[in-house]
Amino acid sequence: MDFNFLDNSLKNYFEILSAKTPIPGGGSVTALCASLSSCLLNMVLNYTIGKKKYSKFEEELTKIKEKNEAILKECVNFIEEDSRIYENIDKAIKEKLNPEDYLKKSVNLHFKICQFMSQIIDFCDILTEKGNINLISDTGISNILAISSFNSAKMNILINLKYINDENFKKEIKDKIEEMERLVKEKSEIVNRKVIEKMGV
């Protein structure tokens, strides 16, 4: 099956997502949500970089933009890649083969999303202080989308781990995700509070 979600309209994606088919599913949606978080962050950066008022942050924010664009490229690719991996899992199960390698690929993809969203939340934290104040709500929404994507990616990781037999792999991923989750949730809540304070409402 061809997965050309990105070459078709958003309306078409919504239609096939709503249909009684397993692909695209929650994994693709997680990658889409992560991409939206990154896109919105880029918008804030684009409205900040080049402005005289924020010129003293120019170098730092330009570096953040470069890193964020690399994250965006990966997350956008995952919108389709997740479905390719799922198809391979499904095929292996139907052919009574061991799907473990593909399950691990799915886990690793979503673990990367968790790592990326952790970075984006850090970027949002910086932008609450150094980003264009007129887009403070957009910074906040990027943060909210990032933590939602993190939680969604974690859920995808857990459902795949359920069917993996490699106990060392499972333990390593679980330990990493639990530690990352503690830090990410704490930082996201801090960003959320800062945004609301900056909005002054």
N, C-alpha and C positions, 0 to 999 in steps of 0.2 A: 504493500500500500504506500502511495506517495503522501508525504506529510508536507504540504505546501501551504500551511496556515498563513505564513507571512506574506505570501504572494497574492492572497485573496483579501476580500474586505473584512472588516471587523464584524459586520453583520453576518457574513458567512461563517466566521468562527463561532459566533454566538449560536447560530443555528445548529452546527454540527456538535457543539458542546452540549446543547440541550437535548440532542437526539438520543435514542436508545442504543448507543454504541459506547464502548469503553474508552475509545480514543477520539479526541483528547479528553482527558479527565483531570483529576485533582492535581496531578504532577505538572501538567502543562499550565494549568491555572496558577499554580504556585510560581512558576517561572514568569508568567505574564505579570502577576502582581509585583514580583521582584523587579521586573523591567520597568514597570510604571513608577515604582519608588525611585529608581535610578534616573529615569527621564525627568521626573519632577525636580529632583535634586539638581540636575543639569540646568533646568530652567532658572532656578534660583541663582546658580553660579553665573549663568549668562547675563542675568540682570544685575550682577554685582561686579564682575570683572570688567574693567574699563571705566568704571565710575570713579570720579575724582574723590568722592567721599570715602571710598573703600580702597584707595590706591595703596595704602600701607600694607594691605593684606593680599595684594595682587599676586605676588610670587607664590605664597602658600596656597591660595585658592586655585591658581592655575595648575599647580601640581595635583590638587584634589580632583580637579576636573579631568585631568589625564587619567587618573586612577579610576574615577567613576565611569568614564567612557569605556575603559577596558572591562569593567564589571558589567556594564550595559550590554556590550557585545556578547559576552558569555551568556548572560541571562536570556537575552533574545534568542540565542541559538538553542537554549534549553527548552524553549516553548515547543519546538518540534522534536528535539532529541529525546525528551522524556517519552514521547509516544513511540518512537523507534525502539527504545529499550523495552517498553511495555509489550510491544508486538513480539519481540524476541522471547520475552518471558512466557507469554501466552503460547507461542509456537512450541517452545521447549516442553511445556506442560502437556500440550495436546499430543506431542510426539513421544511422550513419556521419557523425556530426557531430563537431565539435571539442570534446572534454571539458575543455579546458585551464582554463576559468574555474572549473569545479567541482573540478578537481584542486587549483587554487590555494586554493579555499575550504577544502578538506580540510587542506592544508598550514597555512593560517592558524589553523584550529581547533586543530590539534595543537601549533602553535607557542604558542598561548595556554595550552594545558595545561602546556607546558614552563615558561612564565613563572610560572604559578600554582604549580607544584610547587617552583620556586625560592623563591618567597615562603614556602610552607609549611615548607620545610626551614629557612629563616631563623627562622620562628616556633618551630619545634621546638628550635632552638638556644637561643632565649630561654627556652623552657619548661624546658630542662634545668637552668637556674639559678633560675628564678622560678615554675615550675609546681609543682603539688602533687606532692611527692616520692613519695606513695603510688601515683601513676600514672606513674612514670618509665618503666616498660616500655611503656605505651601511647604515651607521647611517642616512644619509640624505634621502635615499630611504625609510627606515623604517618610518621616519617622514612623508614623502609624502604619503605613503600608509595609515598611521594612520589618517591623516587629510581627505583623500579620504574616508576612512571607516566611519569616524565621519559624514561627509556630507551625505554619502549614508544611514547611520543608521537614521539620522535626517529625510531624505526623506521618509523612511519607516514608521517612527513615524507619520509624518504628514498625509500620505495617510490613515493610520489606524484611526487617530483621527477624520478624516472627517466623519467616520461612527459610531462614539461613541456618545452616548447621554448624558453621565455623564459629565456635564459641569464643575463640580469641578475638576474631574480627568483631563479633557482636559486643564483647566487653569493651574493647578499645573505642568503638564508635559511641557506645552509651556513655562511657566516662567522659569523653571529649564533649559530647553534645550537652551533657548535664552541667559541666563547668562553664561552657560557653553560654548556655541559657541563663545561668545565674547572673553573669556579668552583663549580658545583652539586655535582659529585662530591667535590671537596675539602671543602666544607662538610658534606655528608652523612656523610662518613667521620669528621669531627670530632664531629658530633652522636652518631654511633654509639659512639665511644670514650667520650664524656662519660656517655652513658646507662649503659654497662657499668660505668664507674667508680662512678657514683652507686648502682648496684645493689649494689655491694660484694661481688661473688661471684668 
